[in-house]
Amino acid sequence: MKAVYIIGTDTDVGKTFICAGLCWALKEKGYNIGYFKPVLSGAKRRGKMLIPQDTEFVVNFAKIEGDIYRLTPFIFEKPASPHIAASDENIDINVYQIKQTFEDLSQNYEFVVIEGCGGLAVPLKEEKNQFYMQYQLIKEICNNVILVTTTKLGTINHTLLTVEFAKAYGLCLKGIIVNMYKNEPDEDKVINTIAKFTNIPILAKVDFINDFPSDVDENKFKNVFKKCFDDRAIMKIMGVFEC
């Protein structure tokens, strides 16, 4: 099975944007790519329908076939940690269903990009005072992780803590993608610091797009992804896809 789990150091580091670009870039190279986001909170209503907007964006941008409600089986309107949103909306996050859906999807694609909901230590559900965490789901379906980070203030701390957490719980962290890169003087110093401390490959630096997600300009996005996910970056990333 060839898949990778995309996780973030923090909220709003751009996991969905990276997933969309990665899926699109790999499809451009001729690969049959699937996308799966098991849990999404903070979904928006469109009329009476609750829309998993992250999934909708990735599927539409990367031209991935699949029903968005199958690709994201657990959707919550409340913008909160999944275990809180699920409790408030009286929905049980069924881990077996997530694993079975992933197994079924993986039969249809060469590679599957899985997008996490937040970071490694996010609780997905609480049952009898026991928490089931996102890192546990990762270990059960695809212990193969790419970390998305940025270069904003505080990111060295967030990134190093995430890496150490991954090591402590036996996760296989294969690479780091730096998002929102502005090519400013200190950014490469931040990236080099992270690389030296972690000894984990920096797979790509993805340029900052000022008006995302308010302005979905596909051509602008594609130009960024062509540059940042070039042949060299794709070769590095393809080496990661092995659960």
SULFENVEN-V928556 format. One line per field, one symbol per residue. ss: DSSP state (h for helix, s for strand, l for the rest). burial: 1 if it has 9 or more other ideal C-beta (glycine too) atoms within 8 Angstrom, else 0. A space follows every 50 residues. Layout:
# SULFENVEN-V928556
ss=???
burial=???
This chain:
# SULFENVEN-V928556
ss=llssssssllllllhhhhhhhhhhhhhhllllssssllsssllsssllss slhhhhhhhhhhlllllhhhhllssslllllhhhhhhhllllllhhhhhh hhhhhhllllssssslllllllsssssllsssshhhhhhhhlllsssssl llllhhhhhhhhhhhhhhllllssssssssslllllhhhhhhhhhhhhll lssssssllllllllllhhhhhhhhhhhllhhhhhhhhlllll
burial=00111111110011111111111111100000111111111110100000 11011111101101010101111111110111111100100010100110 11001100101111111011011111000001111011101111111111 10001101110110111010101111111110000010011011101101 0111111010010000000011011101100011011001100
